[in-house]
Amino acid sequence: MPDPTSRTIPRPIDEALIEQFNRELGALSSPARVALPNTNLAEHMIELQDDEGCLVGFIPADTAPRMAAIAYRLYGQAFNRGVRAGEEAAWAKLRHLVGAAAAER
């Protein structure tokens, strides 16, 4: 039974492979994109990028686009939770400062 999380790469990692992978991500309605890595340290790896072209991480080139889309969705959920936690901490600090300033009056 074939592994649904990966696929066989019949050719070297090149622009044609990247374009096909991105078409498949688009067909899945994923905002994620992939690109050729900017470093030689990532042999057999491709860059997973957000919708602004910023590096999210490296994934194996034989990863199925559906798995890349899932990984990106999980990354987005964790990122948003981190942003919300930071906002909550900032508001708590602001409330504390306003309370401290009001108490000094």
Secondary structure as a PSIPRED ss2 file (coil, helix, strand):
# PSIPRED VFORMAT (PSIPRED V4.0)

   1 M C   1.000  0.000  0.000
   2 P C   1.000  0.000  0.000
   3 D C   1.000  0.000  0.000
   4 P C   1.000  0.000  0.000
   5 T C   1.000  0.000  0.000
   6 S E   0.000  0.000  1.000
   7 R C   1.000  0.000  0.000
   8 T C   1.000  0.000  0.000
   9 I C   1.000  0.000  0.000
  10 P C   1.000  0.000  0.000
  11 R C   1.000  0.000  0.000
  12 P C   1.000  0.000  0.000
  13 I C   1.000  0.000  0.000
  14 D C   1.000  0.000  0.000
  15 E H   0.000  1.000  0.000
  16 A H   0.000  1.000  0.000
  17 L H   0.000  1.000  0.000
  18 I H   0.000  1.000  0.000
  19 E H   0.000  1.000  0.000
  20 Q H   0.000  1.000  0.000
  21 F H   0.000  1.000  0.000
  22 N H   0.000  1.000  0.000
  23 R H   0.000  1.000  0.000
  24 E H   0.000  1.000  0.000
  25 L H   0.000  1.000  0.000
  26 G H   0.000  1.000  0.000
  27 A H   0.000  1.000  0.000
  28 L C   1.000  0.000  0.000
  29 S C   1.000  0.000  0.000
  30 S C   1.000  0.000  0.000
  31 P C   1.000  0.000  0.000
  32 A C   1.000  0.000  0.000
  33 R E   0.000  0.000  1.000
  34 V E   0.000  0.000  1.000
  35 A E   0.000  0.000  1.000
  36 L C   1.000  0.000  0.000
  37 P C   1.000  0.000  0.000
  38 N C   1.000  0.000  0.000
  39 T C   1.000  0.000  0.000
  40 N C   1.000  0.000  0.000
  41 L C   1.000  0.000  0.000
  42 A C   1.000  0.000  0.000
  43 E C   1.000  0.000  0.000
  44 H C   1.000  0.000  0.000
  45 M E   0.000  0.000  1.000
  46 I E   0.000  0.000  1.000
  47 E E   0.000  0.000  1.000
  48 L E   0.000  0.000  1.000
  49 Q E   0.000  0.000  1.000
  50 D C   1.000  0.000  0.000
  51 D C   1.000  0.000  0.000
  52 E C   1.000  0.000  0.000
  53 G C   1.000  0.000  0.000
  54 C C   1.000  0.000  0.000
  55 L E   0.000  0.000  1.000
  56 V E   0.000  0.000  1.000
  57 G E   0.000  0.000  1.000
  58 F E   0.000  0.000  1.000
  59 I E   0.000  0.000  1.000
  60 P E   0.000  0.000  1.000
  61 A C   1.000  0.000  0.000
  62 D C   1.000  0.000  0.000
  63 T E   0.000  0.000  1.000
  64 A C   1.000  0.000  0.000
  65 P H   0.000  1.000  0.000
  66 R H   0.000  1.000  0.000
  67 M H   0.000  1.000  0.000
  68 A H   0.000  1.000  0.000
  69 A H   0.000  1.000  0.000
  70 I H   0.000  1.000  0.000
  71 A H   0.000  1.000  0.000
  72 Y H   0.000  1.000  0.000
  73 R H   0.000  1.000  0.000
  74 L H   0.000  1.000  0.000
  75 Y H   0.000  1.000  0.000
  76 G H   0.000  1.000  0.000
  77 Q H   0.000  1.000  0.000
  78 A H   0.000  1.000  0.000
  79 F H   0.000  1.000  0.000
  80 N H   0.000  1.000  0.000
  81 R H   0.000  1.000  0.000
  82 G H   0.000  1.000  0.000
  83 V H   0.000  1.000  0.000
  84 R H   0.000  1.000  0.000
  85 A H   0.000  1.000  0.000
  86 G H   0.000  1.000  0.000
  87 E H   0.000  1.000  0.000
  88 E H   0.000  1.000  0.000
  89 A H   0.000  1.000  0.000
  90 A H   0.000  1.000  0.000
  91 W H   0.000  1.000  0.000
  92 A H   0.000  1.000  0.000
  93 K H   0.000  1.000  0.000
  94 L H   0.000  1.000  0.000
  95 R H   0.000  1.000  0.000
  96 H H   0.000  1.000  0.000
  97 L H   0.000  1.000  0.000
  98 V H   0.000  1.000  0.000
  99 G H   0.000  1.000  0.000
 100 A H   0.000  1.000  0.000
 101 A H   0.000  1.000  0.000
 102 A H   0.000  1.000  0.000
 103 A H   0.000  1.000  0.000
 104 E H   0.000  1.000  0.000
 105 R C   1.000  0.000  0.000
